[in-house]
């Protein structure tokens, strides 16, 4: 199952970002696609979420051997963004929380991202403002 963000314009759904467009390219023209659509309770910023992933990419580009998903994992660990603990055979596993729209409301997401910017800036040794500036310039 794929999950993409869509934006409604003139009663037509369009992929919101390049990443969403790329995901949809995996389907064939005229293929029927089943979708479950939800809207945010209180508008949660897709621009903010995309900024998060752009910054994860910037950090990963500055860290050898790390993907943006690795950076996301590391940030969640440092921020203790934990959903559950599980003990299997005497070993404790940590299940990290999700930052998906359905899992965080707007205020929780803003708090998470504000803390995440600080952590990611520290990882690559720049200020938070420099990191945000790099992301907004598309570096």
C-alpha angles and dihedrals in degrees: 000000000000126000119205135168115239132190123211115228122168091344092305124110116228129183108261100215140020089257090056091049091051091051092052091051087073087075123076125244111273092010111146109241123193115221138184108205126200132172127215117266092222113012108274114196115252086183088058092049091049089049089054092054092044089054091047087055092049090051092046090050087057095047118068114234097009126118123204087256089055089052091049089051092048093049092049090051093049091048091045090234092170128165101182147346120225129189115208120175092342093308119115117222124193119215109205120221123252125240092205118134092252092055105046128042121219098269094045090049093050090052092048094049093046089055092041093056090057093049094047093046090052092049092061097031102247133116121265090247091052091050093049090046091052091051094048091050089051096243 
